[in-house]
Amino acid sequence: MRCYSSARVLATLAYAANSVASIVTSRATDILQPLDIKTFHSLNRIGSPVVSPSQKLALFTTSYYDPTENKNTAYISCLDIYNGNITRLTENTLGTFVSNPLWFDEETIGFLKKGALYKQPLYGNTVPSEVFAPPIAISNVMYRASQDMLTFVASVFPNCTMDECVLVKQRNAMRTDSAMVFDNLWARHWNEWMTMEKPNVFAARLDRTGSKWSVGPETNIAAMLPHTSDPLNRWSVDDYTVSPAGDNMAFVVRPPSDNMTWATNVDIYLASTKHGSRPRLLTGQMNGTASAPTFSWDGRRLAWLQMETPGYESDINRIFIYTLATRKTVAVAYDWDLSPHNLMWSRDNKSLYTVTGSKGRSLIVQIDALTGHRRELTTTGSAASIRPIDDQSLLFVHSDTDKPADIHMLNTQSQAVQQLTNTNAQTLRSVHLSKAEDFWFTGAHGDKVHGWVVRPFGFNRRTTYPLALLMHGGPQQASTQSFSHSQWNPNMYASAGFVTVVINFHGSPGYGQNFTNSVRHKWGDYPYVDLMRGVDYVTSRMRFIDKTRMVALGGSFGGYMANWINGHTDKFCALVSHDGKFSTISGYYGTDELWFPEWDLGKPWDPAGRAILEENNPNAFQLILKRPRAWTMMRRRGVPAQLVYFPDEDHWINRAGNSVRWHTEVLDWITKWTNTSAPYRIR
């Protein structure tokens, strides 16, 4: 089949404002079915484990979507860590949704439902009872038994209690106009406009006397932060943690300032949970992003992740440890060239556990808190949600390209891994999922670049197949060998009949910070060269790929790259651009995070910056090469194109029903223009 000189393009908009590991033959899938759209969206999704005080049990949520009824459901189960028994604790009636499981004691659990806090005995057929029904919804609830203290996040107006905020809302509802007036550029972030309501963190005493518990007056821990003159751009708590004893809290805030749109400064404050304590700034000497604070189990130290380069959102994360008694901060593992994602202390307080991207995997790494010595504890797939049980074992959530996420237990000494849950065993018993097959090739700048291939359902090497190239966002992000429930799961394209190719081009983390940094000023250069050389490498070695039937798809930066590809090559029969930039110039003026284009490309009024923006501008090359890409340009000039618009979404597709439609439109588009008969009926 011949492709037109200008690829057909499907533009999807969500906006509210990869050496061969194995060979799969058709005989392996004779009795199995492909992962179709409906089955994919009905899979169970498992939450992070919450370990009990005795470290013998763990709570976790299971959520799922019913495509027929278009309803989401989430319920809580209890896992006996040592015998593997699983007991469902809350109802799983379709449409019922609970979250934020926690332990009040070894026999009583808590959870959130519709913004209120409930309790339920662990044993017996009892119904949950309400503990705290605040006037406004709360989230991220924690409980510390030694202090009988609840902490939570709630969005409030300046100088207001939660009750008073309800009255303010009522008065605002009676306004005769809807105008919003801003002086600060930080007027909107993604799909949220700046309002007077800001998330703050609260503490309140929980009285557990008798059968009916009560919650005392809440204390706004963030209320003692320095005064700001602009209420629309005041303090907003992004994340927090509480010491095991409940006496201290650390929280993450972006400090209000005139430069919030072009500065990446995010700070961590330490505060006592007692009323009237002024928070102490721990990161005042640094102007990068701080994140992921975590207390040691003895409460004596606080560790966090810290970027040090101002204005660079993809800088390497360094590990810092603060000792509360001496008020001194030290860096550990500073020589590490990979960027950790989160932190958790070992139970003996001697080590830190983290998950870091490494060559397309997300691995658990143990770091000596004194020497910085590192040891990789896992080697495959993608790990998340580390929860230490004792000095030698921890729970974590693990997935792989062909395995949805489940809870596993890791022995940190032997590195033996045991799977404890199998939440999709029944659904996937008759479904085939392909594994990732790694390959390396020489890309831009002479560097080795990593990718993997996922073979199509019913693969037979005597047959030829179309190719689907999936391009990740960022560009300083990376595809990982995990089971994603997003729009970019390789098995969804393999199940539709495509050899699916994933490439971690220049800019991707997990290959050293220099590799990540190299994409600066080179958006249209290094990633594009990597992708084209990667496709050439795969097609030259895998003769079962039909080079005349190739498509490329991407979201965010991957969408930008789809636009760039359309102005530079005729390799592809069709393209899918999801929320991708078409113009780097207009994109600068439309973004809420100016630090991103200013660091990666430049400022459009600065001559040097303007030149870099134009060098990397897909729009400029569409005009020069007469391959129209923008929606209006394509339709006006007769290029086959389709726009799929979701007015109730943001940069991502979050609603399951919308995701079903997204997959239907995209898979229908790429099978149509590659003349591919999918193994199942897409529409």
C-alpha positions in Angstrom: 0.0 0.0 0.0 1.3 3.5 -0.8 1.3 6.4 1.6 0.5 9.9 0.5 3.3 12.4 0.6 1.5 14.0 3.6 0.4 11.6 6.3 -3.2 11.5 7.4 -3.4 12.9 10.9 -5.7 12.3 13.8 -5.6 15.2 16.3 -6.9 14.4 19.7 -7.5 17.2 22.2 -8.2 16.9 25.9 -8.8 20.4 27.1 -10.9 22.1 29.7 -10.0 25.8 29.2 11.5 -1.8 22.6 18.1 -7.8 21.5 15.1 -10.1 21.2 14.0 -11.8 24.4 11.5 -14.3 23.0 9.6 -15.3 19.9 5.8 -15.6 20.1 4.1 -17.7 17.4 0.5 -17.9 16.4 0.2 -21.2 18.2 0.7 -19.5 21.5 -2.4 -17.4 20.9 -4.7 -20.0 19.2 -6.8 -20.4 22.3 -6.4 -16.8 23.6 -8.0 -13.6 22.8 -6.6 -10.1 22.1 -6.8 -7.4 24.7 -9.8 -5.5 23.2 -10.9 -2.1 24.2 -13.7 -3.2 26.5 -11.6 -5.8 28.4 -8.7 -3.3 28.8 -11.0 -0.7 30.4 -12.6 -3.2 32.7 -9.3 -4.4 34.3 -8.9 -4.0 38.0 -6.5 -1.3 39.2 -4.7 -1.9 42.5 -3.8 0.8 45.0 -0.8 1.3 47.2 -0.6 -1.1 50.3 -1.2 0.4 53.7 0.6 -1.7 56.4 -1.0 -2.3 59.7 0.6 -1.3 63.1 1.7 -5.0 63.6 3.1 -5.1 60.1 1.2 -8.4 59.5 -1.7 -7.0 57.4 -2.1 -4.5 54.6 -5.1 -2.6 53.2 -5.4 -1.8 49.5 -8.0 -0.5 47.1 -9.2 -2.2 44.0 -10.9 0.0 41.4 -12.6 -0.9 38.2 -14.8 0.4 35.4 -17.9 -1.1 34.0 -18.1 -0.1 30.3 -21.7 -1.3 29.9 -23.0 0.8 32.8 -20.3 3.6 32.5 -19.7 3.5 36.2 -16.5 3.4 38.4 -16.2 1.4 41.6 -13.6 1.2 44.3 -13.5 -1.0 47.3 -11.0 -1.9 50.1 -9.5 -5.3 50.8 -7.3 -6.6 53.6 -4.2 -8.7 52.7 -2.7 -11.1 55.2 1.0 -10.5 54.3 2.2 -13.9 55.5 -0.5 -16.4 54.5 -1.7 -14.5 51.4 -5.4 -14.5 52.4 -7.4 -11.5 51.0 -10.7 -10.3 52.5 -12.9 -7.7 50.9 -13.9 -5.2 53.6 -16.1 -2.6 51.9 -19.0 -3.0 49.5 -18.3 -3.2 45.8 -21.7 -2.2 44.5 -21.4 -0.7 41.1 -20.8 3.1 41.5 -19.7 3.0 45.1 -16.3 4.6 45.5 -14.0 4.7 48.6 -10.4 5.8 48.9 -7.6 6.7 51.3 -7.6 3.5 53.5 -5.9 3.9 56.9 -5.5 2.0 60.2 -6.9 3.4 63.4 -5.7 0.3 65.2 -5.1 -3.4 64.4 -8.8 -4.0 64.4 -10.3 -0.8 63.0 -9.8 0.7 59.6 -10.8 4.1 58.2 -11.5 5.4 54.7 -12.9 8.4 52.7 -16.2 8.4 51.0 -17.6 11.5 49.3 -15.2 13.7 51.2 -16.1 12.3 54.7 -14.1 10.0 57.0 -15.6 6.7 58.0 -14.5 3.9 60.4 -15.2 0.1 60.2 -14.2 -2.8 62.3 -11.8 -5.2 60.6 -13.8 -8.3 61.6 -17.5 -9.1 61.5 -20.3 -8.1 59.2 -20.6 -4.5 60.4 -21.5 -1.4 58.4 -19.1 1.6 58.4 -19.9 4.6 60.7 -19.1 8.2 60.1 -16.2 9.7 62.0 -15.9 13.2 60.5 -18.2 14.9 58.1 -16.5 18.3 57.5 -18.4 21.1 55.8 -15.9 20.9 52.9 -14.3 17.8 51.4 -11.0 16.6 52.8 -8.3 14.4 51.2 -4.9 12.8 52.1 -5.9 11.8 55.6 -3.4 10.4 58.0 -3.7 9.2 61.6 -1.1 9.0 64.4 -2.4 6.9 67.3 0.3 8.1 69.8 -1.2 11.7 69.5 -4.8 10.7 68.7 -4.3 13.0 65.8 -5.8 13.3 62.3 -4.2 15.3 59.6 -5.7 16.1 56.2 -5.8 18.6 53.3 -8.7 20.9 52.6 -9.1 23.9 50.3 -10.0 27.0 52.3 -10.3 30.8 51.9 -7.8 33.1 53.6 -8.1 33.4 57.4 -11.2 31.1 57.4 -12.1 28.0 59.4 -13.7 25.2 57.4 -17.1 26.3 58.6 -16.5 29.9 57.7 -15.5 28.9 54.2 -19.0 27.5 53.6 -20.4 31.0 54.3 -17.9 32.6 52.0 -18.9 30.3 49.2 -22.6 31.1 49.8 -21.8 34.9 49.6 -19.8 34.4 46.4 -22.7 32.5 44.8 -24.7 35.7 45.1 -22.3 37.9 43.1 -23.8 39.7 40.2 -20.8 39.1 38.0 -18.3 36.3 37.3 -15.2 38.4 36.6 -11.8 37.2 37.6 -9.0 39.9 37.9 -5.3 39.0 37.9 -2.1 40.9 38.3 0.2 37.9 38.7 0.9 35.7 35.6 0.1 32.7 37.8 -3.5 33.1 36.9 -4.1 29.5 35.7 -2.3 26.2 36.1 -3.3 23.4 33.6 -7.1 23.3 33.9 -7.5 25.2 37.1 -7.9 29.0 37.5 -6.3 30.5 40.5 -9.0 31.2 43.1 -9.1 32.4 46.7 -9.5 28.8 47.8 -6.1 27.0 48.4 -5.3 23.6 49.7 -4.0 23.8 53.3 -3.0 21.1 55.7 -4.8 20.7 59.0 -4.4 18.8 62.2 -7.2 17.8 64.6 -7.5 15.6 67.7 -9.6 12.5 67.4 -11.5 11.5 70.5 -12.1 7.7 70.3 -14.1 7.5 73.5 -17.1 5.1 73.2 -18.7 3.9 70.0 -19.2 7.4 68.5 -16.0 9.2 67.9 -15.5 12.9 67.6 -13.0 15.2 65.9 -11.9 18.4 67.7 -11.4 21.8 66.2 -9.0 21.8 63.3 -5.7 23.7 63.3 -4.4 25.1 60.0 -0.7 24.2 60.1 0.1 26.4 57.1 -1.6 29.5 58.6 1.6 30.7 60.2 3.5 31.0 56.9 4.5 34.6 56.0 1.7 36.9 54.9 1.1 37.5 51.2 -0.6 40.5 49.8 -2.2 38.8 46.9 -4.8 36.3 48.1 -5.1 34.7 44.7 -1.4 33.7 44.8 -0.9 32.8 48.5 0.5 29.6 50.0 -0.8 26.3 48.6 0.2 22.9 50.1 1.1 20.4 47.4 2.1 17.4 49.7 2.9 16.6 53.3 4.0 13.9 55.7 3.8 13.4 59.4 6.4 11.8 61.7 5.5 8.3 63.1 5.0 9.8 66.6 2.8 12.5 65.2 4.7 15.4 66.7 6.1 16.9 63.5 5.0 17.6 60.0 6.8 18.4 56.8 4.9 20.0 53.9 5.7 21.0 50.3 4.7 24.5 49.0 5.4 26.7 46.1 6.2 30.1 47.6 4.0 32.9 46.3 5.9 35.5 44.2 5.8 37.5 41.0 7.9 34.9 39.2 5.8 31.8 39.9 5.3 31.1 36.2 9.0 31.1 35.3 10.6 29.9 38.6 10.7 26.3 39.7 11.3 27.1 43.4 9.3 24.7 45.6 10.1 24.5 49.3 9.8 22.2 52.3 8.7 23.5 55.7 9.0 21.7 59.0 6.4 22.4 61.7 5.2 21.0 65.0 1.6 19.7 64.9 0.8 21.7 68.0 -1.2 24.9 67.6 0.7 28.2 67.0 4.0 26.7 65.9 5.7 28.7 63.1 6.9 26.5 60.3 10.7 26.4 59.6 12.0 26.7 56.1 14.4 23.9 55.3 15.2 24.6 51.7 15.8 28.3 51.7 19.3 28.0 50.2 18.1 26.3 47.1 16.0 27.6 44.3 15.0 24.3 42.6 12.1 22.0 43.2 11.9 20.1 46.5 9.7 17.1 46.9 8.9 13.8 48.6 9.7 14.5 52.3 9.8 11.4 54.6 10.6 11.0 58.2 12.8 8.2 59.6 10.9 5.8 61.8 12.5 7.2 64.9 11.4 10.7 63.9 14.9 12.1 64.2 15.6 12.8 60.5 13.8 14.0 57.5 14.9 13.1 53.9 13.7 14.7 50.7 14.5 15.1 47.0 15.9 18.3 45.8 16.6 19.8 42.3 19.3 22.5 42.5 19.1 24.2 39.0 16.7 27.1 39.1 14.2 27.1 36.2 14.8 23.5 35.2 11.9 21.2 35.9 13.8 18.0 34.8 17.0 18.6 36.8 18.4 15.5 38.6 16.9 14.8 42.0 19.5 14.9 44.8 18.8 13.3 48.2 19.1 15.5 51.3 18.8 14.5 55.0 18.0 16.9 57.8 18.7 16.0 61.4 16.1 17.7 63.6 18.2 17.9 66.8 21.2 19.6 65.1 19.3 21.4 62.4 22.0 20.3 59.9 21.4 19.1 56.3 23.7 16.7 54.4 23.5 15.3 50.8 23.9 11.5 50.3 24.6 9.6 47.1 25.5 12.9 45.4 27.6 11.0 42.8 24.6 9.1 41.5 23.8 9.8 37.9 20.2 8.6 38.0 17.2 10.6 39.4 15.2 9.0 42.3 11.5 9.4 42.3 10.5 9.0 45.9 11.9 8.0 49.3 11.1 5.7 52.2 13.2 4.8 55.2 14.1 1.3 56.2 12.7 0.2 59.5 16.1 0.3 61.1 16.6 3.9 60.0 19.9 3.0 58.3 18.9 3.0 54.7 16.6 4.7 52.3 14.6 2.9 49.6 13.7 4.7 46.3 12.4 3.9 42.9 14.4 5.2 40.0 14.2 4.9 36.2 16.9 2.8 34.7 17.1 1.7 31.1 13.3 1.6 30.6 12.6 0.0 34.0 11.6 1.5 37.3 13.8 -0.2 39.9 13.9 -0.3 43.7 17.3 0.9 45.0 18.5 0.7 48.6 20.8 3.6 49.6 22.9 3.7 52.8 21.9 6.9 54.6 25.4 7.4 55.9 27.7 6.5 53.0 25.4 6.8 50.0 26.3 3.2 48.8 23.6 1.9 46.5 22.2 -1.5 45.7 19.6 -2.4 43.1 17.0 -4.7 44.6 14.9 -5.4 41.5 15.8 -5.8 37.9 12.7 -6.0 35.7 9.5 -4.2 35.1 8.4 -1.2 37.1 8.1 -0.9 40.8 6.1 1.7 42.9 4.6 2.3 46.3 7.4 0.9 48.6 6.2 0.0 52.1 8.8 -1.5 54.5 7.5 -4.3 56.7 10.6 -5.1 58.8 14.3 -4.8 58.5 14.5 -7.4 55.7 11.3 -7.2 53.8 9.0 -4.7 52.1 5.8 -4.5 50.1 5.6 -2.8 46.7 3.5 -2.7 43.6 5.0 -4.2 40.5 3.9 -4.4 36.8 5.5 -5.2 33.5 4.6 -4.8 29.8 2.6 -8.0 29.9 1.5 -7.9 33.6 -0.9 -5.5 35.3 0.1 -4.1 38.7 -0.1 -6.3 41.8 1.3 -6.2 45.3 4.6 -8.1 45.8 6.9 -8.8 48.8 10.7 -8.3 48.4 13.3 -9.8 50.7 15.9 -7.0 50.7 18.7 -9.5 51.6 18.2 -12.3 49.1 16.3 -10.0 46.7 13.7 -12.8 46.3 10.3 -11.5 45.2 6.9 -13.1 46.0 3.7 -12.0 44.3 0.9 -11.6 46.8 -2.1 -10.5 44.7 -3.4 -11.4 41.2 -6.2 -9.0 40.8 -6.8 -9.7 37.1 -6.3 -13.4 37.0 -9.9 -14.2 36.0 -10.2 -11.6 33.3 -6.8 -12.2 31.7 -6.9 -16.0 31.8 -8.0 -16.1 28.2 -6.2 -12.9 27.0 -2.8 -12.8 25.3 -0.3 -10.1 26.4 3.0 -9.7 24.6 6.3 -9.1 26.3 8.8 -6.3 25.6 11.9 -7.2 23.5 14.8 -4.9 24.0 17.1 -3.5 21.3 19.8 -0.9 21.2 21.1 1.2 18.3 23.3 4.2 17.5 21.2 7.3 17.6 21.9 11.0 17.4 25.3 12.3 18.5 26.7 8.8 18.2 25.0 7.8 21.5 23.5 4.4 22.2 19.7 4.6 22.3 17.3 2.1 23.9 14.0 0.8 22.6 11.8 -2.3 22.7 9.3 -4.1 20.4 6.0 -5.6 21.4 4.8 -8.2 18.9 1.3 -8.3 17.5 -1.4 -10.7 18.7 -1.2 -14.1 16.9 2.3 -13.3 15.6 3.6 -15.4 12.7 6.9 -14.5 11.2 5.7 -15.7 7.8 3.2 -12.8 7.8 3.9 -9.1 7.5 2.5 -6.6 9.9 2.1 -2.8 10.1 4.2 -0.9 12.6 3.0 1.5 15.3 5.6 3.9 16.8 4.7 5.2 20.2 6.4 8.4 21.2 6.4 9.5 24.9 5.9 13.0 26.3 8.3 15.3 28.1 10.7 15.3 26.3 12.4 14.7 29.6 10.2 11.7 30.4 10.7 8.0 29.6 8.6 5.1 28.5 8.9 2.3 31.0 8.2 -1.4 30.8 5.1 -1.3 32.9 1.4 -2.0 32.4 -0.1 1.4 31.8 -3.9 2.1 32.0 -3.4 5.2 29.9 -3.7 5.7 26.1 -0.1 4.5 25.5 -0.2 0.8 26.6 1.8 -1.0 23.8 -0.3 -4.1 24.1 -3.4 -2.2 23.0 -1.7 -1.5 19.6 -0.2 -5.0 19.5 -3.6 -6.5 20.1 -4.9 -4.5 17.2 -2.4 -6.2 14.9 0.6 -3.8 15.0 4.3 -4.4 15.7 4.6 -1.8 18.4 7.8 0.1 18.8 8.8 2.2 21.8 12.0 4.3 21.8 13.5 6.3 24.7 15.1 9.1 22.7 17.5 11.8 23.9 15.9 13.6 26.8 14.6 10.4 28.4 15.7 9.9 32.1 17.1 6.6 33.2 20.2 6.8 31.0 22.3 9.3 32.9 21.6 13.0 33.4 23.7 14.1 30.5 21.4 12.1 28.2 18.4 13.9 29.7 20.0 17.3 29.5 21.0 16.9 25.9 17.6 17.6 24.5 17.8 21.3 25.5 17.5 23.4 22.3 17.3 20.2 20.3 13.6 19.3 20.4 13.3 18.8 16.6 16.8 17.3 16.2 18.0 14.6 18.6 14.7 12.9 19.3 13.7 12.9 15.7 17.0 11.4 14.6 16.7 8.8 17.3 13.2 7.8 16.3 14.0 7.6 12.6 17.2 5.6 13.1 15.3 3.3 15.6 12.6 2.6 13.1 15.2 1.9 10.4 17.0 -0.4 12.8 13.9 -2.4 13.6 12.6 -2.7 10.0 16.0 -3.8 8.7 16.2 -6.7 11.2 12.6 -7.7 11.5 11.5 -8.7 8.0 7.9 -9.3 9.1 7.4 -5.5 9.3 5.7 -3.9 6.3 7.6 -0.6 5.8 4.8 0.7 3.7 2.3 0.5 6.5 3.7 2.5 9.4 2.0 4.9 11.8 3.4 7.2 14.6 1.5 8.3 17.7 2.3 10.5 20.6 1.0 12.7 23.3 2.3 16.0 24.7 5.9 16.2 23.4 5.0 13.0 21.5 2.2 14.9 19.9 4.7 17.7 19.0 6.9 15.0 17.5 4.0 13.7 15.4 3.6 17.3 14.1 7.4 17.5 13.5 7.5 14.2 11.6 4.7 15.4 9.3 7.0 18.2 8.1 10.1 16.0 7.7 9.4 12.5 6.3 7.1 10.4 4.2 7.7 7.2 6.2 4.3 7.1 7.8 0.8 6.5 6.4 -0.9 8.2 9.4 -0.1 10.1 12.5 -1.9 10.7 15.8 -1.1 13.9 17.7 -2.6 14.1 21.2 -2.3 17.5 22.8 0.9 18.3 20.9 2.4 21.7 20.2 2.1 22.9 16.6 3.8 26.2 17.1 6.6 26.8 19.7 6.0 30.5 19.4 2.2 30.6 20.2 2.8 27.7 22.6 5.0 29.9 24.7 2.4 32.5 25.1 -0.3 29.9 25.9 1.4 27.9 28.6 1.1 28.4 32.4 4.6 27.1 33.1 6.9 29.5 31.4 10.0 27.8 33.0 9.5 24.9 30.6 9.8 26.6 27.2 12.3 29.2 28.6 14.7 26.6 29.8 14.3 24.1 26.9 14.0 26.6 24.0 14.1 30.3 24.9 12.1 33.5 25.1 10.5 34.7 21.8 11.4 38.4 22.3 15.1 37.5 22.8 16.9 37.1 19.4 18.8 34.0 20.4 15.8 32.5 22.0 13.6 33.3 19.0 16.1 31.6 16.7 16.0 28.4 18.8 12.2 28.5 19.0 12.0 28.8 15.2 14.5 26.1 14.6 12.3 23.7 16.6 8.9 25.0 15.3 6.8 22.3 13.5 4.6 25.0 12.0 7.6 26.6 10.1 8.4 23.3 8.4 4.8 22.5 7.5 4.8 25.8 5.5 8.1 25.2 3.9 7.5 21.6 2.9 3.9 22.1 2.1 2.7 19.3 4.4 -0.1 21.0 6.4 -0.6 19.7 9.9 -2.8 22.1 11.9 -6.4 21.1 11.9 -7.6 24.1 10.0 -4.7 23.9 7.6 -5.2 20.3 6.9 -9.0 20.4 6.3 -8.7 23.6 4.2 -6.1 22.0 2.0 -7.8 18.6 1.6 -5.6 16.4 3.7 -7.5 13.5 5.3 -7.8 14.5 9.0 -10.0 14.1 12.0 -10.3 16.1 15.2 -11.4 14.3 18.4 -12.2 16.8 21.2 -13.0 16.1 24.8 -14.3 19.3 26.4 -14.4 17.8 29.9 -10.8 16.6 30.1 -7.4 18.3 30.7 -4.0 17.3 29.2 -4.8 13.7 29.9 -7.9 11.5 29.3 -9.1 10.8 32.8 -12.6 9.6 32.5 -12.9 5.9 31.6 -15.8 6.5 29.1 -13.7 9.1 27.3 -10.8 6.7 27.2 -12.9 4.0 25.6 -13.9 6.5 22.9 -10.3 7.7 22.5 -9.1 4.2 21.9 -11.9 3.5 19.5 -11.2 6.5 17.3 -7.4 6.1 17.3 -7.4 2.4 16.6 -10.0 2.8 13.9 -7.9 5.6 12.4 -4.6 3.7 12.2 -6.1 0.4 11.0 -8.0 2.2 8.3 -5.0 4.0 6.9 -2.7 1.0 7.1 -5.3 -1.4 5.6 -5.2 -3.6 8.7 -7.8 -6.0 9.8 -7.7 -6.0 13.6 -8.2 -9.3 15.4 -11.4 -8.0 17.0 -14.1 -5.6 16.0 -12.9 -2.1 17.1 -16.3 -0.3 16.6 
